[in-house]
Amino acid sequence: MKLDSENKCNACSMDGIITESAEPYNLINYEEKENSDGCKTANVTCSVAEGWDCAVVEVMGTFDGQVVYIISDKSSENFASSSLTCRHDGQYNYLGLNPTSVWCNTTSCTPKPTEPSGKSKNY
């Protein structure tokens, strides 16, 4: 049996891993890029649509088809991000684990109050 020692760290794909939400305010995006070492990285961002506020925004990952972890590297108001690295086996990785799905978790989301338009009249 021949062992395949080919480095596939630029062959990873987020296809089938990214899971979009049905909620219109829950937005997920990702960007795959090649690093200086020739290997790929995927930067996943979760954000909230304009006009909404959410108490919690997290990047989540499922591993081994059942174990769920928060995988946010950075977060701020209405935003979270995570970076996955492509390993030599051609699989994306987060802290030694290969995610089978990645999605955004948002909770306690409410519409922002609308600003009154125009000038108010002084009676």
C-alpha positions as CSV (number, residue, x, y, z in Angstrom):
1,M,0.0,0.0,0.0
2,K,1.4,3.4,-1.0
3,L,1.1,6.2,1.5
4,D,0.0,9.5,0.0
5,S,2.4,12.1,1.3
6,E,1.2,14.9,-0.9
7,N,0.5,18.1,0.9
8,K,-3.1,19.1,0.3
9,C,-3.1,22.3,2.5
10,N,-4.3,24.4,-0.5
11,A,-7.1,22.0,-1.5
12,C,-9.6,22.7,1.3
13,S,-13.1,23.9,0.5
14,M,-15.8,25.5,2.6
15,D,-18.5,24.0,0.3
16,G,-20.8,21.9,2.4
17,I,-19.4,23.2,5.7
18,I,-21.0,26.7,5.8
19,T,-24.6,26.6,7.0
20,E,-26.7,29.7,6.3
21,S,-29.5,30.7,8.7
22,A,-33.1,31.2,7.8
23,E,-33.3,34.3,10.0
24,P,-32.9,37.4,7.7
25,Y,-30.8,39.3,10.3
26,N,-28.3,36.4,10.8
27,L,-25.5,36.9,8.2
28,I,-22.6,34.6,7.5
29,N,-19.7,35.2,5.1
30,Y,-16.4,33.6,4.5
31,E,-13.2,34.4,2.6
32,E,-10.7,31.7,1.6
33,K,-7.1,32.9,0.9
34,E,-3.7,31.4,0.3
35,N,-1.1,32.2,2.9
36,S,2.6,32.9,2.2
37,D,3.3,29.2,2.9
38,G,0.9,28.2,0.1
39,C,-1.7,26.8,2.5
40,K,-5.3,28.1,2.6
41,T,-7.1,29.8,5.5
42,A,-10.8,30.5,5.7
43,N,-11.9,33.5,7.7
44,V,-15.6,33.1,8.7
45,T,-17.6,36.2,9.8
46,C,-20.9,36.4,11.5
47,S,-22.7,39.7,11.5
48,V,-26.2,41.1,12.1
49,A,-28.1,42.8,9.3
50,E,-28.5,46.6,9.5
51,G,-31.4,47.7,11.6
52,W,-31.1,44.8,14.1
53,D,-29.3,44.3,17.5
54,C,-28.4,40.8,18.9
55,A,-27.3,40.2,22.5
56,V,-25.1,37.3,21.3
57,V,-23.3,36.7,18.0
58,E,-21.0,33.6,17.8
59,V,-19.3,31.4,15.2
60,M,-20.3,27.8,16.0
61,G,-18.9,24.5,14.7
62,T,-20.0,20.9,14.7
63,F,-17.2,18.3,15.0
64,D,-17.5,14.6,14.3
65,G,-21.1,15.2,13.3
66,Q,-22.3,15.8,16.9
67,V,-20.1,17.8,19.2
68,V,-20.8,21.6,19.0
69,Y,-18.3,24.3,20.1
70,I,-18.2,28.1,20.0
71,I,-15.3,28.7,17.7
72,S,-15.3,32.6,17.7
73,D,-11.7,34.0,17.7
74,K,-12.9,37.6,17.9
75,S,-16.2,39.2,18.7
76,S,-17.7,42.7,19.2
77,E,-21.1,44.2,19.1
78,N,-23.2,42.3,16.5
79,F,-20.1,40.6,15.0
80,A,-17.9,37.5,15.5
81,S,-15.2,35.9,13.4
82,S,-13.1,32.7,13.3
83,S,-10.2,31.5,11.3
84,L,-9.9,27.9,10.0
85,T,-6.6,26.6,8.7
86,C,-6.3,24.0,5.9
87,R,-4.1,21.1,6.9
88,H,-1.9,18.8,4.9
89,D,-4.8,16.2,4.6
90,G,-7.0,18.8,2.7
91,Q,-9.4,19.3,5.7
92,Y,-10.2,22.6,7.4
93,N,-9.2,22.6,11.1
94,Y,-9.9,24.6,14.2
95,L,-7.6,23.8,17.2
96,G,-6.9,20.3,16.0
97,L,-10.6,19.5,15.1
98,N,-12.1,19.2,11.7
99,P,-15.5,20.9,11.5
100,T,-18.3,19.2,9.6
101,S,-20.4,22.4,9.7
102,V,-19.9,26.0,10.6
103,W,-22.7,28.5,11.3
104,C,-23.7,31.7,13.2
105,N,-25.5,31.6,16.4
106,T,-27.5,34.8,17.3
107,T,-29.8,35.2,20.3
108,S,-32.1,37.9,21.7
109,C,-32.3,39.8,18.4
110,T,-34.6,42.8,18.2
111,P,-35.2,45.5,15.6
112,K,-33.4,48.7,16.4
113,P,-35.7,51.6,17.1
114,T,-36.2,53.8,14.1
115,E,-35.0,57.3,14.1
116,P,-37.6,59.9,13.4
117,S,-37.1,61.5,10.0
118,G,-37.2,65.2,9.3
119,K,-37.2,68.1,11.7
120,S,-39.6,68.2,14.7
121,K,-42.0,71.0,14.9
122,N,-42.0,73.2,18.0
123,Y,-45.6,74.1,18.9
